[in-house]
Amino acid sequence: MAFFLDTETTGLNPGAGDTIVEVAIVDDLGRILIETLVNPRLPIPSQASMVHGISDEMVRTKPTLQQVLPRIREIIAGEQLVIYNAKFDTPFFPDRLRHAKTISCAMRRFADTLGGPWRKLEVAARHVGHQWTGNKHRALADALACRTVWLWLERQGRRKA
């Protein structure tokens, strides 16, 4: 069994102070284990809001990452965690999601399977026939798309075996 995580952030660089504004985790069946906006305690840059549609007003009364972390750790403890572009998402978490049993990158596996460079989630999702529910570039919709890509990759691996 695998769990699928996605985040939306204030920017691209956690080392420069960018942080999470939304996180979602779904299971193998697509059931929502957590979906929440996160108060970053700083203004969300307009460039980031233009991508994911999350505004300062939307997160003002939401929990902080520190308040959400215990629940995330509880969910992922000892589980296989799959993230589309894990190298991007994991540094946004202070513990780099170390409570997970393993962290797999669906983006890298998709690129390895098809050959060539990595592809955006939207491209991979289209390739495998994912039907979007919700807005692209929102954590839940992207976690569900990651799940579809991963399950497709798993089927491809079984066909080759």
MARDREN-832150 format. One line per 10 residues: number of its first residue (from 0); their letters; for each residue x, z negated, y of C-alpha. Coordinates in nm, 3 decimals. Layout:
N
NUM) A) X,Z,Y; ...
***
This chain:
161
0) MAFFLDTETT) 0.000,0.000,0.000; 0.122,0.080,0.350; 0.013,-0.023,0.696; 0.034,0.213,0.993; 0.129,0.096,1.342; 0.123,0.262,1.681; 0.183,0.139,2.033; 0.127,0.259,2.386; 0.379,0.144,2.646; 0.460,0.127,3.016
10) GLNPGAGDTI) 0.749,0.368,2.964; 1.017,0.486,2.727; 1.288,0.221,2.762; 1.235,-0.138,2.647; 1.592,-0.216,2.752; 1.493,-0.136,3.111; 1.186,-0.361,3.096; 0.922,-0.124,2.960; 0.674,-0.299,2.735; 0.366,-0.257,2.517
20) VEVAIVDDLG) 0.019,-0.211,2.666; -0.167,-0.141,2.341; -0.104,-0.189,1.969; -0.301,-0.095,1.660; -0.240,-0.135,1.288; -0.455,0.022,1.016; -0.431,-0.001,0.639; -0.420,0.270,0.369; -0.797,0.309,0.386; -0.798,0.341,0.764
30) RILIETLVNP) -0.944,-0.005,0.821; -0.846,-0.160,1.151; -0.631,-0.470,1.105; -0.561,-0.512,1.475; -0.643,-0.308,1.781; -0.584,-0.461,2.120; -0.481,-0.384,2.470; -0.186,-0.595,2.582; -0.122,-0.735,2.929; 0.233,-0.624,3.016
40) RLPIPSQASM) 0.250,-0.867,3.311; 0.375,-0.583,3.531; 0.214,-0.276,3.685; 0.169,0.021,3.453; 0.346,0.321,3.608; 0.112,0.607,3.696; 0.312,0.846,3.473; 0.242,0.624,3.171; -0.126,0.586,3.262; -0.155,0.963,3.284
50) VHGISDEMVR) -0.038,0.991,2.922; -0.245,0.718,2.754; -0.518,0.649,3.008; -0.458,0.274,3.014; -0.478,0.117,3.360; -0.379,-0.215,3.513; -0.749,-0.303,3.540; -0.799,-0.248,3.165; -0.521,-0.491,3.064; -0.560,-0.756,3.335
60) TKPTLQQVLP) -0.750,-1.005,3.115; -0.596,-0.908,2.781; -0.347,-1.115,2.579; 0.027,-1.078,2.636; 0.258,-0.947,2.367; 0.379,-1.301,2.301; 0.018,-1.402,2.232; -0.040,-1.105,1.999; 0.291,-1.126,1.807; 0.188,-1.405,1.566
70) RIREIIAGEQ) -0.110,-1.197,1.446; 0.108,-0.884,1.409; 0.367,-1.081,1.210; 0.094,-1.221,0.986; -0.045,-0.873,0.916; 0.287,-0.700,0.840; 0.463,-0.983,0.654; 0.596,-0.844,0.329; 0.420,-0.508,0.374; 0.544,-0.151,0.400
80) LVIYNAKFDT) 0.500,-0.047,0.762; 0.485,0.319,0.859; 0.534,0.431,1.218; 0.547,0.781,1.360; 0.883,0.764,1.539; 0.982,0.417,1.427; 1.305,0.438,1.627; 1.094,0.448,1.944; 0.839,0.175,1.865; 1.044,-0.097,1.695
90) PFFPDRLRHA) 1.264,-0.190,1.996; 0.951,-0.283,2.193; 0.905,-0.582,1.960; 1.143,-0.876,2.015; 1.197,-0.913,1.640; 1.195,-0.536,1.575; 0.913,-0.599,1.325; 1.154,-0.762,1.079; 0.869,-0.942,0.901; 0.769,-0.615,0.735
100) KTISCAMRRF) 0.906,-0.552,0.386; 1.015,-0.204,0.493; 0.969,0.021,0.794; 0.933,0.393,0.727; 0.938,0.669,0.986; 0.669,0.930,0.924; 0.821,1.159,1.189; 1.158,1.176,1.012; 0.999,1.219,0.671; 0.775,1.498,0.803
110) ADTLGGPWRK) 1.079,1.676,0.953; 1.274,1.632,0.628; 0.983,1.765,0.423; 0.924,2.074,0.637; 1.287,2.125,0.738; 1.399,2.161,1.095; 1.360,1.931,1.393; 1.118,1.643,1.441; 0.773,1.732,1.565; 0.526,1.550,1.787
120) LEVAARHVGH) 0.250,1.357,1.614; -0.011,1.602,1.741; 0.175,1.891,1.573; 0.219,1.705,1.244; -0.144,1.591,1.246; -0.264,1.948,1.306; -0.040,2.074,1.024; -0.194,1.834,0.772; -0.553,1.888,0.888; -0.610,1.552,1.057
130) QWTGNKHRAL) -0.946,1.516,1.229; -0.899,1.308,1.545; -1.133,1.018,1.607; -1.067,0.878,1.950; -0.825,0.985,2.219; -0.479,1.112,2.132; -0.214,0.886,2.285; -0.419,0.574,2.222; -0.283,0.334,1.963; -0.573,0.339,1.717
140) ADALACRTVW) -0.618,0.717,1.716; -0.243,0.768,1.677; -0.213,0.507,1.398; -0.491,0.688,1.211; -0.315,1.022,1.263; 0.010,0.870,1.135; -0.180,0.751,0.828; -0.312,1.102,0.759; 0.036,1.253,0.795; 0.189,0.990,0.565
150) LWLERQGRRK) -0.076,1.031,0.297; -0.018,1.408,0.309; 0.357,1.347,0.272; 0.292,1.121,-0.027; 0.087,1.397,-0.194; 0.366,1.647,-0.128; 0.616,1.414,-0.291; 0.398,1.380,-0.602; 0.361,1.759,-0.631; 0.740,1.801,-0.634
160) A) 0.791,1.531,-0.898
***
